[in-house]
């Protein structure tokens, strides 16, 4: 083997070694990039799971509060219905109570607060409708 052949062979081996090093470095970079991406994805999933847990707890609390509110409303509506029925019964059976219920409320009593809007007499929902002037 001549010197030129040996030099060519050494140069080819050096080039092959450099190509191999470049390929290994590229593979290491790709592996590092995938690992970093995997870690970021893991952190994002953890954050989403935490948010989902908080949202679930808040939804459960809201559901419980809504159920409690509905129970209170049902109780209030039932009591209001009972009171209204008792009032109607008294008005129907007692002449004095009927006379009292039929008598108009005097303007001086109706306007005690000097506010022209008092929706409870003429508008039971109290939406701020001015009183009727009789």
Backbone as a printed PyTorch tensor [residue, N CA C, xyz], in Angstrom:
tensor([[[   0.8320,   -1.1440,    0.0000],
         [   0.0000,    0.0000,    0.0000],
         [   0.8960,    1.2330,    0.0000]],

        [[   0.5380,    2.1070,   -0.8360],
         [   1.3550,    3.2980,   -0.9930],
         [   0.9120,    4.3610,   -0.0020]],

        [[   1.6990,    5.3630,    0.0700],
         [   1.4150,    6.4600,    0.9950],
         [   0.1470,    7.1770,    0.5600]],

        [[  -0.0450,    7.3320,   -0.7070],
         [  -1.2440,    8.0190,   -1.1940],
         [  -2.4920,    7.2040,   -0.8710]],

        [[  -2.3960,    5.9290,   -1.0110],
         [  -3.5290,    5.0610,   -0.7090],
         [  -3.8260,    5.1040,    0.7810]],

        [[  -2.8170,    5.0420,    1.5880],
         [  -3.0010,    5.0960,    3.0370],
         [  -3.5910,    6.4320,    3.4500]],

        [[  -3.1130,    7.5120,    2.8120],
         [  -3.6410,    8.8390,    3.1290],
         [  -5.1040,    8.9470,    2.7030]],

        [[  -5.4320,    8.4010,    1.5490],
         [  -6.8060,    8.4260,    1.0690],
         [  -7.6990,    7.6090,    1.9930]],

        [[  -7.1790,    6.4630,    2.4150],
         [  -7.9430,    5.6090,    3.3270],
         [  -8.1560,    6.3270,    4.6680]],

        [[  -7.1400,    6.9980,    5.1780],
         [  -7.2430,    7.7310,    6.4430],
         [  -8.2210,    8.8970,    6.3030]],

        [[  -8.1690,    9.5610,    5.1600],
         [  -9.0860,   10.6730,    4.9150],
         [ -10.5230,   10.1610,    4.8410]],

        [[ -10.7460,    9.0490,    4.2020],
         [ -12.0870,    8.4590,    4.1050],
         [ -12.5820,    8.0490,    5.4830]],

        [[ -11.6790,    7.4770,    6.2880],
         [ -12.0740,    7.0710,    7.6450],
         [ -12.3960,    8.3080,    8.5030]],

        [[ -11.6140,    9.3520,    8.3250],
         [ -11.8480,   10.5910,    9.0800],
         [ -13.1920,   11.2010,    8.6760]],

        [[ -13.4430,   11.2170,    7.3850],
         [ -14.7330,   11.7550,    6.8970],
         [ -15.8850,   10.8990,    7.4220]],

        [[ -15.7310,    9.5800,    7.3990],
         [ -16.7750,    8.6800,    7.9020],
         [ -16.9900,    8.9100,    9.3930]],

        [[ -15.8790,    9.0980,   10.1140],
         [ -15.9790,    9.3600,   11.5500],
         [ -16.6750,   10.6930,   11.8140]],

        [[ -16.3370,   11.7130,   11.0360],
         [ -16.9990,   13.0190,   11.1900],
         [ -18.4910,   12.9250,   10.8530]],

        [[ -18.8270,   12.1950,    9.8050],
         [ -20.2380,   12.0110,    9.4440],
         [ -20.9590,   11.2750,   10.5680]],

        [[ -20.3140,   10.2540,   11.1220],
         [ -20.9020,    9.5020,   12.2320],
         [ -21.1060,   10.3950,   13.4480]],

        [[ -20.1350,   11.2510,   13.7500],
         [ -20.2590,   12.1910,   14.8880],
         [ -21.4060,   13.1600,   14.6360]],

        [[ -21.5130,   13.6690,   13.4200],
         [ -22.6100,   14.5940,   13.0820],
         [ -23.9610,   13.8860,   13.2380]],

        [[ -24.0390,   12.6430,   12.7700],
         [ -25.3010,   11.8840,   12.8960],
         [ -25.6350,   11.6500,   14.3620]],

        [[ -24.6450,   11.3110,   15.1760],
         [ -24.8800,   11.0960,   16.6100],
         [ -25.3270,   12.3970,   17.2670]],

        [[ -24.6970,   13.5170,   16.9150],
         [ -25.0970,   14.8160,   17.4810],
         [ -26.5250,   15.1960,   17.0730]],

        [[ -26.8560,   14.9320,   15.8090],
         [ -28.2320,   15.2110,   15.3540],
         [ -29.2170,   14.3250,   16.1110]],

        [[ -28.8850,   13.0490,   16.2690],
         [ -29.7690,   12.1320,   17.0040],
         [ -29.9100,   12.5720,   18.4520]],

        [[ -28.8180,   13.0230,   19.0780],
         [ -28.8860,   13.5010,   20.4680],
         [ -29.7510,   14.7630,   20.5580]],

        [[ -29.6150,   15.6570,   19.5810],
         [ -30.4440,   16.8760,   19.5650],
         [ -31.9180,   16.5560,   19.4150]],

        [[ -32.2170,   15.6360,   18.5150],
         [ -33.6160,   15.2290,   18.3140],
         [ -34.1580,   14.5850,   19.5880]],

        [[ -33.3570,   13.7270,   20.2120],
         [ -33.7930,   13.0720,   21.4510],
         [ -34.0200,   14.1070,   22.5520]],

        [[ -33.0970,   15.0810,   22.6710],
         [ -33.2650,   16.1290,   23.6830],
         [ -34.5170,   16.9570,   23.4070]],

        [[ -34.7590,   17.2940,   22.1350],
         [ -35.9320,   18.0760,   21.7760],
         [ -37.2130,   17.3140,   22.1250]],

        [[ -37.2590,   16.0090,   21.8110],
         [ -38.4310,   15.2010,   22.1460],
         [ -38.6120,   15.1050,   23.6610]],

        [[ -37.5140,   14.9770,   24.3980],
         [ -37.6030,   14.9020,   25.8540],
         [ -38.1520,   16.2090,   26.4270]],

        [[ -37.6770,   17.3460,   25.9470],
         [ -38.1700,   18.6410,   26.4050],
         [ -39.6520,   18.7950,   26.0540]],

        [[ -40.0270,   18.3640,   24.8620],
         [ -41.4260,   18.4270,   24.4480],
         [ -42.2880,   17.5380,   25.3360]],

        [[ -41.7820,   16.3630,   25.6600],
         [ -42.5040,   15.4370,   26.5330],
         [ -42.6860,   16.0430,   27.9260]],

        [[ -41.6470,   16.6690,   28.4580],
         [ -41.7450,   17.2920,   29.7840],
         [ -42.7500,   18.4500,   29.7720]],

        [[ -42.7430,   19.2510,   28.7140],
         [ -43.7040,   20.3600,   28.5990],
         [ -45.1260,   19.8270,   28.5000]],

        [[ -45.3070,   18.7450,   27.7420],
         [ -46.6360,   18.1500,   27.6130],
         [ -47.1070,   17.5890,   28.9530]],

        [[ -46.1860,   16.9690,   29.7030],
         [ -46.5310,   16.4470,   31.0210],
         [ -46.9720,   17.5750,   31.9640]],

        [[ -46.2540,   18.6930,   31.9220],
         [ -46.6060,   19.8450,   32.7610],
         [ -47.9750,   20.4050,   32.3610]],

        [[ -48.2440,   20.4570,   31.0590],
         [ -49.5320,   20.9730,   30.5840],
         [ -50.6760,   20.0550,   31.0130]],

        [[ -50.4820,   18.7440,   30.9020],
         [ -51.5080,   17.7860,   31.3230],
         [ -51.7600,   17.9240,   32.8190]],

        [[ -50.7130,   18.0910,   33.5930],
         [ -50.8620,   18.2620,   35.0370],
         [ -51.6560,   19.5280,   35.3460]],

        [[ -51.3570,   20.6090,   34.6370],
         [ -52.0870,   21.8640,   34.8210],
         [ -53.5570,   21.7040,   34.4530]],

        [[ -53.8220,   21.0200,   33.3510],
         [ -55.2100,   20.8070,   32.9250],
         [ -55.9710,   19.9350,   33.9160]],

        [[ -55.3180,   18.9120,   34.4500],
         [ -55.9650,   18.0650,   35.4460],
         [ -56.2880,   18.8560,   36.7020]],

        [[ -55.3730,   19.7350,   37.1110],
         [ -55.6120,   20.5780,   38.2790],
         [ -56.7920,   21.5130,   38.0380]],

        [[ -56.8210,   22.1200,   36.8540],
         [ -57.9330,   23.0120,   36.5070],
         [ -59.2480,   22.2440,   36.4550]],

        [[ -59.2180,   21.0520,   35.9140],
         [ -60.4330,   20.2340,   35.8450],
         [ -60.9220,   19.8750,   37.2400]],

        [[ -59.9990,   19.5890,   38.1530],
         [ -60.3990,   19.2510,   39.5240],
         [ -61.0420,   20.4520,   40.2050]],

        [[ -60.4480,   21.6330,   40.0280],
         [ -61.0090,   22.8450,   40.6320],
         [ -62.3770,   23.1450,   40.0270]],

        [[ -62.4870,   23.0120,   38.7160],
         [ -63.7640,   23.2610,   38.0430],
         [ -64.8240,   22.2780,   38.5180]],

        [[ -64.4450,   21.0300,   38.6910],
         [ -65.3750,   20.0180,   39.1710],
         [ -65.8540,   20.3410,   40.5780]],

        [[ -64.9260,   20.7480,   41.4420],
         [ -65.3140,   21.1140,   42.8040],
         [ -66.2400,   22.3220,   42.8050]],

        [[ -65.9410,   23.3050,   41.9710],
         [ -66.7920,   24.4930,   41.8900],
         [ -68.1730,   24.1360,   41.3540]],

        [[ -68.2240,   23.2620,   40.3700],
         [ -69.5090,   22.8270,   39.8260],
         [ -70.3250,   22.0820,   40.8750]],

        [[ -69.6690,   21.2290,   41.6350],
         [ -70.3680,   20.5080,   42.7020],
         [ -70.8940,   21.4690,   43.7610]],

        [[ -70.0850,   22.4680,   44.1370],
         [ -70.5250,   23.4520,   45.1240],
         [ -71.7110,   24.2550,   44.5970]],

        [[ -71.6470,   24.6340,   43.3300],
         [ -72.7480,   25.3870,   42.7250],
         [ -74.0120,   24.5330,   42.6710]],

        [[ -73.8740,   23.2780,   42.3440],
         [ -75.0150,   22.3720,   42.3000],
         [ -75.6480,   22.2310,   43.6780]],

        [[ -74.8070,   22.0790,   44.6990],
         [ -75.3180,   21.9670,   46.0710],
         [ -76.0320,   23.2500,   46.4790]],

        [[ -75.4300,   24.3990,   46.1510],
         [ -76.0550,   25.6810,   46.4920],
         [ -77.3840,   25.8510,   45.7570]],

        [[ -77.4360,   25.4360,   44.5090],
         [ -78.6750,   25.5400,   43.7360],
         [ -79.7590,   24.6530,   44.3290]],

        [[ -79.3900,   23.4450,   44.7210],
         [ -80.3650,   22.5450,   45.3430],
         [ -80.8790,   23.1330,   46.6450]],

        [[ -79.9800,   23.7150,   47.4390],
         [ -80.3970,   24.3350,   48.7000],
         [ -81.3170,   25.5150,   48.4390]],

        [[ -80.9670,   26.3200,   47.4470],
         [ -81.7910,   27.4720,   47.1130],
         [ -83.1810,   27.0290,   46.6450]],

        [[ -83.2320,   25.9740,   45.8510],
         [ -84.5250,   25.4770,   45.3880],
         [ -85.3540,   24.9410,   46.5560]],

        [[ -84.6990,   24.2710,   47.5000],
         [ -85.4250,   23.7620,   48.6730],
         [ -85.9970,   24.9150,   49.4850]],

        [[ -85.2100,   25.9780,   49.6630],
         [ -85.6920,   27.1490,   50.4090],
         [ -86.8490,   27.7960,   49.6580]],

        [[ -86.7300,   27.9230,   48.3460],
         [ -87.8100,   28.5350,   47.5580],
         [ -89.0890,   27.7080,   47.6510]],

        [[ -88.9540,   26.3920,   47.6030],
         [ -90.1400,   25.5310,   47.7260],
         [ -90.7820,   25.7230,   49.0860]],

        [[ -89.9670,   25.7880,   50.1280],
         [ -90.4930,   25.9960,   51.4840],
         [ -91.2040,   27.3360,   51.5850]],

        [[ -90.5820,   28.3810,   51.0510],
         [ -91.1940,   29.7150,   51.0950],
         [ -92.4890,   29.7270,   50.3020]],

        [[ -92.4910,   29.1280,   49.1170],
         [ -93.7050,   29.0860,   48.2990],
         [ -94.8240,   28.3180,   48.9950]],

        [[ -94.4710,   27.2020,   49.6380],
         [ -95.4800,   26.4300,   50.3690],
         [ -96.0710,   27.2400,   51.5070]],

        [[ -95.2120,   27.9050,   52.2680],
         [ -95.7060,   28.7190,   53.3910],
         [ -96.5440,   29.8830,   52.8870]],

        [[ -96.1240,   30.4770,   51.7700],
         [ -96.8850,   31.5930,   51.2060],
         [ -98.2680,   31.1030,   50.7530]],

        [[ -98.3130,   29.9380,   50.1510],
         [ -99.5900,   29.3660,   49.7140],
         [-100.4890,   29.1000,   50.9140]],

        [[ -99.9210,   28.5690,   51.9810],
         [-100.7010,   28.3080,   53.2040],
         [-101.2240,   29.6170,   53.7960]],

        [[-100.3780,   30.6380,   53.8630],
         [-100.8020,   31.9390,   54.4130],
         [-101.8870,   32.5710,   53.5430]],

        [[-101.7180,   32.4820,   52.2280],
         [-102.7370,   33.0370,   51.3290],
         [-104.0700,   32.3140,   51.4850]],

        [[-104.0140,   30.9880,   51.6180],
         [-105.2480,   30.2190,   51.8070],
         [-105.9030,   30.5800,   53.1350]],

        [[-105.0900,   30.7430,   54.1890],
         [-105.6420,   31.1220,   55.4930],
         [-106.2540,   32.5170,   55.4170]],

        [[-105.6110,   33.4470,   54.7290],
         [-106.1260,   34.7990,   54.5710],
         [-107.4620,   34.7780,   53.8300]],

        [[-107.5070,   34.0400,   52.7320],
         [-108.7560,   33.9360,   51.9730],
         [-109.8630,   33.3210,   52.8120]],

        [[-109.5070,   32.3460,   53.6190],
         [-110.4950,   31.7040,   54.4920],
         [-111.0390,   32.7030,   55.5120]],

        [[-110.1460,   33.4890,   56.1020],
         [-110.5860,   34.4930,   57.0830],
         [-111.4620,   35.5330,   56.4040]],

        [[-111.0610,   36.0090,   55.2460],
         [-111.8430,   37.0200,   54.5210],
         [-113.2240,   36.4690,   54.1560]],

        [[-113.2820,   35.2020,   53.7970],
         [-114.5440,   34.5850,   53.3950],
         [-115.4820,   34.3900,   54.5980]],

        [[-114.9480,   34.0630,   55.7580],
         [-115.7850,   33.6720,   56.8920],
         [-116.0050,   34.7590,   57.9460]],

        [[-115.2140,   35.8000,   57.9640],
         [-115.3230,   36.8340,   58.9900],
         [-115.7580,   38.1400,   58.3380]],

        [[-116.9410,   38.6530,   58.7530],
         [-117.4820,   39.8790,   58.1510],
         [-116.5860,   41.0780,   58.4240]],

        [[-116.0720,   41.1850,   59.6600],
         [-115.2140,   42.3280,   59.9970],
         [-113.9280,   42.3090,   59.1730]],

        [[-113.3520,   41.1360,   59.0160],
         [-112.1240,   41.0220,   58.2170],
         [-112.4120,   41.3440,   56.7530]],

        [[-113.5910,   40.9300,   56.2740],
         [-113.9690,   41.2150,   54.8900],
         [-114.1410,   42.7160,   54.6880]],

        [[-114.7790,   43.3710,   55.6470],
         [-114.9730,   44.8230,   55.5610],
         [-113.6150,   45.5320,   55.5840]],

        [[-112.7080,   45.0480,   56.4230],
         [-111.3700,   45.6440,   56.4970],
         [-110.6300,   45.4670,   55.1670]],

        [[-110.7150,   44.2670,   54.5860],
         [-110.0160,   43.9830,   53.3340],
         [-110.5900,   44.7870,   52.1750]],

        [[-111.9050,   45.0600,   52.2170],
         [-112.5310,   45.8100,   51.1260],
         [-112.3260,   47.3080,   51.2470]],

        [[-111.9800,   47.8000,   52.4180],
         [-111.8120,   49.2490,   52.5930],
         [-110.4940,   49.6870,   51.9430]],

        [[-110.5250,   50.7920,   51.2010],
         [-109.3070,   51.2630,   50.5340],
         [-108.3060,   51.8230,   51.5600]],

        [[-107.0580,   51.7400,   51.1940],
         [-106.0150,   52.3090,   52.0450],
         [-105.9820,   53.8060,   51.7930]],

        [[-106.0010,   54.5930,   52.8590],
         [-106.0230,   56.0430,   52.7330],
         [-104.7230,   56.5350,   52.1080]],

        [[-104.8210,   57.5930,   51.3060],
         [-103.6530,   58.1200,   50.6000],
         [-102.5420,   58.5580,   51.5550]],

        [[-102.9020,   59.0810,   52.7080],
         [-101.8650,   59.5230,   53.6360],
         [-101.0490,   58.3310,   54.1500]],

        [[-101.6820,   57.1670,   54.2460],
         [-100.9640,   55.9700,   54.6790],
         [-100.1470,   55.4100,   53.5100]],

        [[-100.7340,   55.4050,   52.3380],
         [-100.0430,   54.8670,   51.1650],
         [ -98.7960,   55.6640,   50.8230]],

        [[ -98.8270,   56.9610,   51.0810],
         [ -97.7030,   57.8150,   50.7010],
         [ -96.8920,   58.2590,   51.9140]],

        [[ -96.8080,   57.4270,   52.9070],
         [ -96.0330,   57.7690,   54.0990],
         [ -94.5840,   58.0890,   53.7560]],

        [[ -94.0190,   57.3920,   52.8350],
         [ -92.6220,   57.6270,   52.4890],
         [ -92.4600,   58.7190,   51.4300]],

        [[ -93.5650,   59.3310,   51.0080],
         [ -93.5930,   60.4030,   50.0140],
         [ -92.9630,   59.9720,   48.6830]],

        [[ -93.0540,   58.6800,   48.3990],
         [ -92.5070,   58.1320,   47.1550],
         [ -93.6790,   57.8410,   46.2230]],

        [[ -93.7240,   58.4430,   45.0310],
         [ -94.8580,   58.2270,   44.1400],
         [ -94.9110,   56.8010,   43.5800]],

        [[ -93.8200,   56.0770,   43.6740],
         [ -93.8120,   54.7050,   43.1690],
         [ -93.8330,   53.7550,   44.3430]],

        [[ -94.8770,   52.9610,   44.4020],
         [ -95.0170,   51.9610,   45.4540],
         [ -95.7350,   50.7950,   44.8170]],

        [[ -95.0120,   49.9210,   44.1600],
         [ -95.6010,   48.9040,   43.3160],
         [ -96.3140,   47.7890,   44.0470]],

        [[ -96.2150,   47.6920,   45.3560],
         [ -96.7890,   46.5340,   46.0270],
         [ -98.3150,   46.5390,   46.0420]],

        [[ -98.9610,   47.7060,   46.0480],
         [-100.4220,   47.7340,   46.0850],
         [-101.0240,   47.3900,   44.7240]],

        [[-100.4940,   47.9770,   43.6790],
         [-101.0810,   47.7990,   42.3550],
         [-100.3000,   46.8120,   41.4880]],

        [[ -99.1090,   46.5030,   41.8840],
         [ -98.2800,   45.6110,   41.0900],
         [ -97.5680,   44.6550,   42.0500]],

        [[ -98.1190,   43.4850,   42.2920],
         [ -97.5530,   42.5830,   43.3040],
         [ -96.1050,   42.1920,   43.0650]],

        [[ -95.6570,   42.2560,   41.8380],
         [ -94.2570,   41.8900,   41.6020],
         [ -93.3260,   43.0350,   41.9470]],

        [[ -93.8670,   44.2310,   42.2220],
         [ -93.0540,   45.3540,   42.6600],
         [ -92.0810,   45.8420,   41.6160]],

        [[ -92.5090,   46.0070,   40.4000],
         [ -91.6050,   46.4170,   39.3260],
         [ -91.5300,   47.9350,   39.1750]],

        [[ -91.9320,   48.6680,   40.1890],
         [ -91.7920,   50.1070,   40.1290],
         [ -92.8360,   50.8050,   39.3080]],

        [[ -94.0290,   50.2460,   39.2130],
         [ -95.1120,   50.8890,   38.4910],
         [ -95.7750,   51.8670,   39.4450]],

        [[ -96.0270,   53.0800,   38.9600],
         [ -96.6350,   54.0940,   39.8330],
         [ -98.0300,   53.6530,   40.2620]],

        [[ -98.4130,   54.0560,   41.4830],
         [ -99.7390,   53.7270,   42.0080],
         [-100.8220,   54.3580,   41.1400]],

        [[-101.9550,   53.7000,   41.1290],
         [-103.0940,   54.2590,   40.4050],
         [-103.6450,   55.4190,   41.2240]],

        [[-104.0850,   56.4180,   40.5380],
         [-104.7270,   57.5450,   41.2440],
         [-106.2190,   57.3680,   41.1210]],

        [[-106.8620,   57.1500,   42.2490],
         [-108.3200,   56.9080,   42.2550],
         [-109.0940,   58.1810,   42.3730]]])
